[in-house]
Amino acid sequence: MDVITATVDARGQSCPGPLVALHKALKDADQGDLLEAPRDRPGLQVRRPVLVEALGSRAARCERDLGVYRYVIRKV
């Protein structure tokens, strides 16, 4: 089972804050690391695949529970 190595909690933030924080976390992460990014706004869900690929990583999954979107991203 994969283990989350870092969390970028973007709940309550508006753009571009969450994207900047995610970019920094991915830059600092090691290859193969899994990062989770919980959000309470769905905006990243639309841009996520393109953004994550542009940052040199790939989306592992997105889950939604009680209004929180939880994105899991693997650094490649």
PyMOL commands that place a pseudoatom at each C-alpha (Angstrom):
pseudoatom trace, name=CA, resn=MET, resi=1, chain=A, elem=C, hetatm=0, pos=[0.000, 0.000, 0.000]
pseudoatom trace, name=CA, resn=ASP, resi=2, chain=A, elem=C, hetatm=0, pos=[1.233, 3.480, -0.861]
pseudoatom trace, name=CA, resn=VAL, resi=3, chain=A, elem=C, hetatm=0, pos=[1.936, 5.899, 1.966]
pseudoatom trace, name=CA, resn=ILE, resi=4, chain=A, elem=C, hetatm=0, pos=[1.199, 9.618, 1.749]
pseudoatom trace, name=CA, resn=THR, resi=5, chain=A, elem=C, hetatm=0, pos=[4.500, 11.459, 2.285]
pseudoatom trace, name=CA, resn=ALA, resi=6, chain=A, elem=C, hetatm=0, pos=[3.195, 15.061, 2.431]
pseudoatom trace, name=CA, resn=THR, resi=7, chain=A, elem=C, hetatm=0, pos=[-0.053, 16.972, 2.730]
pseudoatom trace, name=CA, resn=VAL, resi=8, chain=A, elem=C, hetatm=0, pos=[-0.798, 20.322, 1.104]
pseudoatom trace, name=CA, resn=ASP, resi=9, chain=A, elem=C, hetatm=0, pos=[-3.959, 21.434, 2.885]
pseudoatom trace, name=CA, resn=ALA, resi=10, chain=A, elem=C, hetatm=0, pos=[-5.647, 23.992, 0.646]
pseudoatom trace, name=CA, resn=ARG, resi=11, chain=A, elem=C, hetatm=0, pos=[-9.014, 24.115, 2.385]
pseudoatom trace, name=CA, resn=GLY, resi=12, chain=A, elem=C, hetatm=0, pos=[-10.304, 27.651, 2.710]
pseudoatom trace, name=CA, resn=GLN, resi=13, chain=A, elem=C, hetatm=0, pos=[-7.770, 29.076, 0.253]
pseudoatom trace, name=CA, resn=SER, resi=14, chain=A, elem=C, hetatm=0, pos=[-8.576, 30.627, -3.084]
pseudoatom trace, name=CA, resn=CYS, resi=15, chain=A, elem=C, hetatm=0, pos=[-6.467, 30.479, -6.230]
pseudoatom trace, name=CA, resn=PRO, resi=16, chain=A, elem=C, hetatm=0, pos=[-3.649, 30.786, -6.886]
pseudoatom trace, name=CA, resn=GLY, resi=17, chain=A, elem=C, hetatm=0, pos=[-2.644, 29.892, -3.304]
pseudoatom trace, name=CA, resn=PRO, resi=18, chain=A, elem=C, hetatm=0, pos=[-3.362, 26.158, -3.515]
pseudoatom trace, name=CA, resn=LEU, resi=19, chain=A, elem=C, hetatm=0, pos=[-1.600, 25.844, -6.870]
pseudoatom trace, name=CA, resn=VAL, resi=20, chain=A, elem=C, hetatm=0, pos=[1.489, 27.657, -5.638]
pseudoatom trace, name=CA, resn=ALA, resi=21, chain=A, elem=C, hetatm=0, pos=[1.624, 25.487, -2.505]
pseudoatom trace, name=CA, resn=LEU, resi=22, chain=A, elem=C, hetatm=0, pos=[1.185, 22.309, -4.565]
pseudoatom trace, name=CA, resn=HIS, resi=23, chain=A, elem=C, hetatm=0, pos=[3.913, 23.386, -6.984]
pseudoatom trace, name=CA, resn=LYS, resi=24, chain=A, elem=C, hetatm=0, pos=[6.340, 24.012, -4.099]
pseudoatom trace, name=CA, resn=ALA, resi=25, chain=A, elem=C, hetatm=0, pos=[5.502, 20.697, -2.435]
pseudoatom trace, name=CA, resn=LEU, resi=26, chain=A, elem=C, hetatm=0, pos=[6.015, 18.771, -5.680]
pseudoatom trace, name=CA, resn=LYS, resi=27, chain=A, elem=C, hetatm=0, pos=[9.295, 20.581, -6.304]
pseudoatom trace, name=CA, resn=ASP, resi=28, chain=A, elem=C, hetatm=0, pos=[10.531, 19.584, -2.835]
pseudoatom trace, name=CA, resn=ALA, resi=29, chain=A, elem=C, hetatm=0, pos=[9.250, 15.982, -3.076]
pseudoatom trace, name=CA, resn=ASP, resi=30, chain=A, elem=C, hetatm=0, pos=[11.325, 12.989, -4.093]
pseudoatom trace, name=CA, resn=GLN, resi=31, chain=A, elem=C, hetatm=0, pos=[10.516, 10.861, -7.120]
pseudoatom trace, name=CA, resn=GLY, resi=32, chain=A, elem=C, hetatm=0, pos=[7.750, 8.393, -6.255]
pseudoatom trace, name=CA, resn=ASP, resi=33, chain=A, elem=C, hetatm=0, pos=[6.425, 10.399, -3.284]
pseudoatom trace, name=CA, resn=LEU, resi=34, chain=A, elem=C, hetatm=0, pos=[2.658, 10.621, -2.825]
pseudoatom trace, name=CA, resn=LEU, resi=35, chain=A, elem=C, hetatm=0, pos=[1.212, 13.991, -1.879]
pseudoatom trace, name=CA, resn=GLU, resi=36, chain=A, elem=C, hetatm=0, pos=[-2.348, 14.618, -0.821]
pseudoatom trace, name=CA, resn=ALA, resi=37, chain=A, elem=C, hetatm=0, pos=[-4.095, 17.922, -1.362]
pseudoatom trace, name=CA, resn=PRO, resi=38, chain=A, elem=C, hetatm=0, pos=[-7.449, 18.300, 0.410]
pseudoatom trace, name=CA, resn=ARG, resi=39, chain=A, elem=C, hetatm=0, pos=[-9.641, 21.139, -0.894]
pseudoatom trace, name=CA, resn=ASP, resi=40, chain=A, elem=C, hetatm=0, pos=[-13.117, 22.327, -0.099]
pseudoatom trace, name=CA, resn=ARG, resi=41, chain=A, elem=C, hetatm=0, pos=[-13.603, 23.812, -3.569]
pseudoatom trace, name=CA, resn=PRO, resi=42, chain=A, elem=C, hetatm=0, pos=[-13.859, 21.720, -6.743]
pseudoatom trace, name=CA, resn=GLY, resi=43, chain=A, elem=C, hetatm=0, pos=[-11.886, 24.104, -9.014]
pseudoatom trace, name=CA, resn=LEU, resi=44, chain=A, elem=C, hetatm=0, pos=[-8.740, 21.988, -9.018]
pseudoatom trace, name=CA, resn=GLN, resi=45, chain=A, elem=C, hetatm=0, pos=[-10.742, 18.985, -10.218]
pseudoatom trace, name=CA, resn=VAL, resi=46, chain=A, elem=C, hetatm=0, pos=[-11.182, 20.615, -13.627]
pseudoatom trace, name=CA, resn=ARG, resi=47, chain=A, elem=C, hetatm=0, pos=[-7.570, 21.810, -14.003]
pseudoatom trace, name=CA, resn=ARG, resi=48, chain=A, elem=C, hetatm=0, pos=[-5.873, 19.033, -12.059]
pseudoatom trace, name=CA, resn=PRO, resi=49, chain=A, elem=C, hetatm=0, pos=[-4.848, 16.637, -14.879]
pseudoatom trace, name=CA, resn=VAL, resi=50, chain=A, elem=C, hetatm=0, pos=[-3.218, 19.347, -17.005]
pseudoatom trace, name=CA, resn=LEU, resi=51, chain=A, elem=C, hetatm=0, pos=[-1.662, 21.115, -14.024]
pseudoatom trace, name=CA, resn=VAL, resi=52, chain=A, elem=C, hetatm=0, pos=[-0.221, 17.975, -12.479]
pseudoatom trace, name=CA, resn=GLU, resi=53, chain=A, elem=C, hetatm=0, pos=[1.299, 16.849, -15.781]
pseudoatom trace, name=CA, resn=ALA, resi=54, chain=A, elem=C, hetatm=0, pos=[2.759, 20.321, -16.324]
pseudoatom trace, name=CA, resn=LEU, resi=55, chain=A, elem=C, hetatm=0, pos=[4.433, 20.000, -12.922]
pseudoatom trace, name=CA, resn=GLY, resi=56, chain=A, elem=C, hetatm=0, pos=[6.037, 16.714, -14.012]
pseudoatom trace, name=CA, resn=SER, resi=57, chain=A, elem=C, hetatm=0, pos=[3.836, 14.449, -11.917]
pseudoatom trace, name=CA, resn=ARG, resi=58, chain=A, elem=C, hetatm=0, pos=[0.652, 12.451, -12.308]
pseudoatom trace, name=CA, resn=ALA, resi=59, chain=A, elem=C, hetatm=0, pos=[-2.652, 12.296, -10.508]
pseudoatom trace, name=CA, resn=ALA, resi=60, chain=A, elem=C, hetatm=0, pos=[-3.143, 9.050, -8.637]
pseudoatom trace, name=CA, resn=ARG, resi=61, chain=A, elem=C, hetatm=0, pos=[-6.758, 9.607, -7.560]
pseudoatom trace, name=CA, resn=CYS, resi=62, chain=A, elem=C, hetatm=0, pos=[-9.421, 12.028, -6.419]
pseudoatom trace, name=CA, resn=GLU, resi=63, chain=A, elem=C, hetatm=0, pos=[-11.952, 11.247, -3.711]
pseudoatom trace, name=CA, resn=ARG, resi=64, chain=A, elem=C, hetatm=0, pos=[-14.832, 13.331, -2.387]
pseudoatom trace, name=CA, resn=ASP, resi=65, chain=A, elem=C, hetatm=0, pos=[-16.181, 12.955, 1.128]
pseudoatom trace, name=CA, resn=LEU, resi=66, chain=A, elem=C, hetatm=0, pos=[-18.494, 15.355, 2.967]
pseudoatom trace, name=CA, resn=GLY, resi=67, chain=A, elem=C, hetatm=0, pos=[-17.651, 18.295, 0.722]
pseudoatom trace, name=CA, resn=VAL, resi=68, chain=A, elem=C, hetatm=0, pos=[-13.886, 17.807, 0.809]
pseudoatom trace, name=CA, resn=TYR, resi=69, chain=A, elem=C, hetatm=0, pos=[-12.051, 16.866, -2.378]
pseudoatom trace, name=CA, resn=ARG, resi=70, chain=A, elem=C, hetatm=0, pos=[-8.920, 14.850, -1.618]
pseudoatom trace, name=CA, resn=TYR, resi=71, chain=A, elem=C, hetatm=0, pos=[-6.427, 14.737, -4.483]
pseudoatom trace, name=CA, resn=VAL, resi=72, chain=A, elem=C, hetatm=0, pos=[-3.523, 12.304, -4.363]
pseudoatom trace, name=CA, resn=ILE, resi=73, chain=A, elem=C, hetatm=0, pos=[-0.617, 13.069, -6.657]
pseudoatom trace, name=CA, resn=ARG, resi=74, chain=A, elem=C, hetatm=0, pos=[2.522, 11.037, -7.366]
pseudoatom trace, name=CA, resn=LYS, resi=75, chain=A, elem=C, hetatm=0, pos=[5.804, 12.793, -8.096]
pseudoatom trace, name=CA, resn=VAL, resi=76, chain=A, elem=C, hetatm=0, pos=[7.415, 11.198, -11.168]
for i in range(1, 76): cmd.bond("trace and resi %d" % i, "trace and resi %d" % (i + 1))
show_as sticks, trace
zoom trace
